[in-house]
Amino acid sequence: MNVTEAVNRRASIRAFRPDPVPASVVREILALAARAPSGGNLQPWKVYALAGEPLAALKAITAANPPEPEPEFQSYPADLWEPLRSRRSRIGEEMYATINVAREDRAGRLAQFARNGQLFGAPVGLFFCLDRRCGPPQWADVAMMMNSVMLLALERGLDTCPQRYWSNYGQTLRRFLDLPDTEMVCSGMALGYRDESAPINSLRSSRDPLETWAELRGFD
């Protein structure tokens, strides 16, 4: 698989098979992903990889407890504007359509949302952390490292789903992972083998044409 194929195949998978992922594969992916760009070579990321009993314990906690009243951070800007608002609304409608959950089915939507806390059945959960004193440039470093993880996983026959959902369990994760007060989880990620039979995995999000968001200047 070349880079172009990996970029085109990557998708947020929301139904996984329970098949375990070898620790050696997870270790290899993370070690290679650390070659991601990092301003000043700060390498601000710290990653916790959970499987087996630790992951089962975390899933049990999220199943038994609702999201925290105050998220660790806001995943989206307040009062989204166009075209961002329409893009978010469209992908939501497309996703729920794959599992036949209607717009007015609030219970169904909440149940699907809660499946984030089970990492959609994935056998591995990755939690990407950084120091609270870091700023937007270091958040960008972590995001580039995460993207490297996703592409490297695809090369090894695995799939992923990045999850900012975990901002809803910021304090829970801090206690569970025994993080110092200065450290926070900025994203989780489900990792495993996609369930090819799950209708929700047929979802392929659209992208606006290049001409709507890019300008090329000075080219012949």
N, C-alpha and C positions, 0 to 999 in steps of 0.2 A: 504494500500500500504506500503510494507516494503522498506528499503533503497535500496536493490538490484533492486527491480522493478522500483523505481524512477530513479536510475542512468541509467538503461537500456532504460527507456522511454524518458528521457530528450532529447530534440532536439531543435535546433534553429527554431522556428516557424515564418514563414514569411507571414502569412495570418490569421487574427483574425476576429472573429465576433464582432459586436459593443456592445454586451451586457455589461452593466456596472458591475464593480467589487465593492462590498461594501467596504466602508472605513474601517470598522471593520476588514475585512479579510486582507487588505493591512497592517493595523497597526499590526495585530497579526503576519503576516509573517515577517515583519521587526524586531519586538521585539524579536522573536525567533532566527532570523538569526544573531542577535548581540551576540549570544553565540558562534559564529565562533572563531577559534583560533586567537589570537592577541598577537604578541611578546611584552613582557613587559606590557601586558594589555593596550596598548596605545589606542586601539579602534579608529584608525585614520579616520574612515569613517564618512561622513555626507551624508545623503540621502534626495533628494527632490522628492516627489511623486506628480505627476500632473495628473489631470483628468478634465473632464468637460470643462469649459470655458478657464482656463489657458492652458490646453493641446491643445485645439483648436487654441488658439492664437499662440502657438509655432509652430504648424503644418502650420499655415498660413504664418508665417515668413519664414520657410524653403522652402515652396512651391514658395514663391515670390523671394527668394534670392539664388544665387548659393553658393556652398561651399566657405569658405574663402581661400584666396591665400596661406596662410601658416597654416597648421594644428597645433593644440595644441601640438601634438606629433606624431611620426611616428608609425603606427600600426604594421609594419613589418620591419625587418632588410633590409638594402639596399643590392641589388644583392643577393637575396635568393639562397642558395646552396642546393644541393641534400642531403637527400630526401625531404627537406622542400619545394623546388620549385615545385616538382611534386605533392606533397600532396595538395598544394594550388591550382594548376592548375586543378587537377582532381575534387576537390569539386566544383570549379567554373563551369566547364563544366557540371557536373552532375546536378547542380542547374538550370542552364539555359536550360538544356534539358527538365526539368519538365514543363517549360512554353514555350517550342518551340521557344527559342530565339537562333539563330545561332551565331557562333563565329564572323562572319563578320557583324552582325547586331549591329553596335555600338549604334545606337539610342535606340534600344530595351534594350540593356544592361545598358545604362545610365538611362533609365526610371525605370528599376528595382532597380538600385542602389539608385535612388532618393526616392524610396518608404521607405527607411530607415528613411527619414525625416518625414514621416507620421506614423512612428512606425508600419508599415504594417497594419494599421487600428486598432491597439490595443486601448482599452479605458483607459489604464493607462500607463504612462511613468515614469520610475524611473531613477534618475540621481545620480550617485555615485561620490562623491567629496572627495578630501583630500587636505591637505595643501601642497603647492608647495615645502616647505622645507623638506618634507618627501622623503625617498629614496626607493629603490627596496624592502626592507623588508616590508614597510608599503603598497606599491602597492600589495604585495602578500597577506597581511591581507585583503585588500579590495576585492581582487579576491576570497578569501575563503569565505568572507561574502556574495558576490554575488552568489557563488555556493550554499550556504545554502538557499538563497532566491529562487533560481530556483527549488531546491528539495522540499522545503516547499510549493511552489506554486503547484507543481504537486500533492502533497498529498491532496490539496484542489480543485483538478479538473481544475487547471489553467495551462497555458503554458507561456513560455517566449522566448525572443530572446535578448541575450546580444549584445550590439552595440557599438563598438569602433568608429563607423561612426561619432559619435558626436564630435570627435576630429576635424572634419572639420568645426564645428561651435563653436569653443571654446570661442571666444570673444562674439559671439551672445548669447551663453548660460550665460556667465558671466554677461552680461547686463540684460538679461531676468530674471535670477534668483536673480539678485542683489547680486552677490558674491563679497566678498572683494578681493583685488588684490592678496592676498596670497593664495586664494582658487581656485582650478580648478576642472573641471569635467573630471574624468578619464574613465568613461563609462556611457552609457545609457542602458536601458533595457525596451523592450516592455513587457507588462504583460496583459494577458486576456485569453479568451477562443478561442482555435484554431478553424479555419474553416475546418471542416473535409472534405468538398467537394473540397477544393483548391488543385490542383495537386502539387503545390510546397511543400505542407506539407507532401507529400509522401517521400521526400528526407530523406535518412538515411545515414549519412556520415560513411565511413569505418574507421577502426582502424587497424594499423599494428599488426601482431602477437606479443605476449608478448616476444618471443625469439629474436625479432629484436631490442628491446630497453631496455630489463631488464636482469640483471644477478643475479642469486641467488647463494650465496657463503656460505659454511659452513653448508649446510643442508644435512641430510642423504639422 
